[in-house]
Amino acid sequence: MYFNSETIVFLDGQFVKATAATCSAYAQTLHYGYSVFEGIRSYATPAGTHVFKAKEHYERLHYSCKAVGLPLAYSVEALTELTYQLLEENNLQDAYIRPLVYAAAPNMSLTEARESSLLLAAWEWGKYLGDKTLRLMVSPYERPNPKAVPIEAKVAGHYVNSIIASSDAKAKGYDEALLLDMNGFVAEGPGANFFYEKDGELFTAPPGSILRGITRNTILTLAREAGITVHERFFTPDTLREADAAFMTGTAAEVIGVQSVDEYVFPKPYEQSLGAFLAGRYTELVTGKLTPAL
């Protein structure tokens, strides 16, 4: 699915076969989840292959590295250029791109890395959560306390929380989880931000216990450009019982509708919701058919 015998990746300064990419069994990353990553998409557009918001993604990768003490020797511009080369090497246009900065050297100590490795991989990947509207479950697992970890950094180890919450929800018959923060407010999904609609306006959790997703930020801008009022405020799961509709956003998931949260089914059909409208605008934007000032 992710690679075959002909797939090329970029690893530590050179393009190599994915089958030749290796990591030490004693690497800090393997033992402690000590790495940072990004999820980026490229699209075929009338002007050619376009990596959507490469600058924003690679700026966040640099931020994440700094937050956890991983050195990164490549500039945003260099990373962007390498990404286009990677796509060309693999003859890809519509693709998901995974940059990973990790501590590859054998090291069992709990100290910052003095050096790191950079992996860039790409593959064809449809929408992570599919196309059907989702049945969500309010998870018993909370988002990590922002005083415990740098929550705005996209750290691999943070996603153990996501795996546990998502797996628990699916085992109970739901499509995905919805996590609360330590104060009982709705935060986000395991890998996507959450919005709800009420009386023609949108609501989403503010920064604090969420990852301010790049897709989330894009949807905020598209909504405001369309004259839709968006509120960033704290809200509890009980608030959702008065909502009209909901959706989730993320680079892997793009924009996907939510059918229900626990037993509450949103009354507005997703096709008539603001989420569906913005999903259409988002698709037009990433495929080069819409060019607002983003």
N, C-alpha and C positions, 0 to 999 in steps of 0.2 A: 504493500500500500504506500509506504513512505519512500521506499527506494528499491531499486533492483540492481543487477550486476553492472548496469551501464550508468547509473546515477552518479553525478559529480557533486561534491561538496567543496566548500572552501574551508581549509583547516590550517591555521597558523602559517599563513603566508603563501599557501599554494593550493591549487585546485587538484583534488585527488578523488579516486573512486570512493564512494560511500563505504564500500566493503573494506577499505583500507584504513578507515578512521577508527582509532582505538583510544582507550583511556586506561590509566593505571588502576589496578584494583585497590590501590592504597591512596587514591586521590581524595582530598577533602570533600570535593563535590559529591562523590559517590557515597561517602559515609555520613555527611552532615547536610546535604542539600544546599551546599554553599556555591550557588551560581545564580546568574541573572539572565533573563531572556526577553525576547520580544516576539510578538506574533504580528506579521505584516502581510498584506495582500497586494498582489499585482493584478492588473486587468488589461485585457485587450481593448484598446480605444481606437477611434478613427486616426489618431496621431501616432499609433504604435503602442507598444507595451508601456504601461505606466505603473510605477510603484506608488501606491496611494499613501500620501503623508509620510514619506520616507524620513524627512527631516525631523518631524515630531517624534517618530518612533525611535530614531537613533539618538536624539537628544535625551529621551527618557532612558534609553539603554545606558548612556553615560551617567545620568543621574543615579540610576540603580547601582551601577558599579561603584560610584563614589559613596553611596549610602552604606554599602557593606564592605568597602575596602578591597575591591577587586580592580587592579590596574587594567586599563584599556588603551592600547597604543594607537588605535585607529580613529581618525577624525570622523565626524558625521559625513563629510563629503566623501572621504575614502570608503566608508561603509556603504554609502549609497551607490558609488561606482561599482564596488565589488558585487553588490546585489544584482545590478543589471548584467554584469558579466556572468554571474551564476545562472541567471535565467537563460541567457544566451547559450551557455554551455549545455544546459539541459533541454533546450528548445521549448521553453515554457513561456506562456503569456499570462493566462489566468492561473495564478498559483498562490499558495500559502508559503510564506518565507519564515524560517525560524533561525534568528541569530541567538547564539548561546555563548556567554562568557563564563568560563568555569576554571576552577582551581585544579589543574591536571596533575601537578607534581605530587609524588608520594609525601604525605604529611598528615599525621594523626593529631597534631596539636590544634587547639582552639585559638588560633591567631590569624590575623589578616594575611592574605596571600601576598607574596613578593612578586609573583608573576602569574599570568593567566593564559588560557588558551581561548581562541575564538573559532567557533564553528558557525558557518552559514550553510543552511540546507533549504531546499525548496521542493515542493511537490504539488500535484493537483489535489485539491481537497474541497469538496462541496461545503455547504453551510454546516457548521459543527453540530447544531441542534436540529437540523432538518428544516422543513418548510411548514409543517403542521403547527397549529397553535398548541402551546404547552400547558400541561397541568402541573402546577407548582405545589410544593409542600413547604410550609414554614419549618425550617430545620431546627432540631434541638441543639445543633452545633452553631456557635457564634463565630463571627469574623474575629480575627486576632485583635487583641487590644493594641491600639496605635502607640501606647506607651511602652509596649514590649518589643515591637519590631517596627522598622520603617515601612509603614503600610503602603506608602505611595511608590515604593520600589517594587519592581516586578521580579521578586526573588523566587527561585524554584522551590525552596523549602516551604514557602507560604502555601503552596498548592496541595500539600498533604491535607490541609484543612478542607480544600475544595473537593479532593477525591473522596474523603470520608463523607462529607455532606451530600454530595451527588450520588454516591453509591447507596447511602442510606435511603434517600428519597426514591431511587429507582427500585430498590428492594421492596419498598412499601407500595409500589404500583404507580408512582408518579413519574413524570418525565424529567423533572429537575427540582433542585432545592432552591429555597429563598432564605438567605441567612440574615439574622438580626445582628446588631452590634451589642456591646456589653451593657448598654442601657435599655435594651429592648426595642430599639427602633429598627425599621427595615433598612438594611444596608444594600446588599446586592446578591446576585447569584454566584455560584462557584466560579464562573468565568465570564460573567456578563453583568452589566449594569441594568437597573430596573427603573421603569417609568410607569406611572399610571395616569389615566385621563379622568377628569371630572369637570362637567359643565363646560366643555370646550377648551380647557386649560390642562397643562401637563405639570406633573409633580415628580420630583426625583430626589434621592438622598443627597445632602450636601457633602463636601469633602470632610474627611475625618476618619471614618472607618472603611471607606471605599477606595478602590483604585479608580482615579479619574480617567476613565478610558478615553482613548482617542476617538473611537466611534461615538461614545457618549458626547464628547465635546462637539463633534461634527453634527450630531442630531440637535444639540442645543442651538447651534448656529442656524441650521436649516429651519428649525421651528421658528426662531425669532425673525428670520428673514421672511417667513411666510405669515408673520403677524400673529403667531400663536404665543400666548403668555406661558412662560415656564417658571415654576417655583422650585428652588432648591431649598428644601426644608426637611426637618425630621418628622417622621410619621410612624405610627405603630401599625401592626397587622390589622387591628380593628378598623382603622381608617379605610382599608381596602374594601370593606363591606359596603361602602357607599360610593365606590369608584365605578365608572362606566366601562372602562377597558384598560388594558395594560400591555406592555411589550418590554422586550429586553434587547440590549445592544452589546456588541463586542466585535472585534476584528474577525474572530473565527466564526461567530454566529451571525454576523452582520446585524440585521434587524429582524426580530421574530416575535410574533404575537403570543400573548398569554391568554389562555382560555379561562383558567381558574386558579385560585390560591386556596389550598385546603378544600373545603366543600363549597366555597363561594364561587359561583360562575358569573363572570362579568356579563352584564346584560346587552351591551352593544356588540353587534357582530364585528369581528376584527376587520373585515373588508370595508366597513364604514367608519373605522376609527382613525384618529390622528396618527397612530402608529403605522397603519397601512399606508396612509398618505406619505408619511416621512420615509417609510421604507422605499417607496417608489422614487422619491426625490433622491434618496441616498444611492440607489442603483443608477440613476441618471448621472449623478455626480461622479461616481467612481469609474463609470464606463465612458466618461468624456462627453456626455450628452447635455450636461448642465455645468455651467461655469460661473457660479456665484463667487463673491469675494470672501473665500474662506481662508 
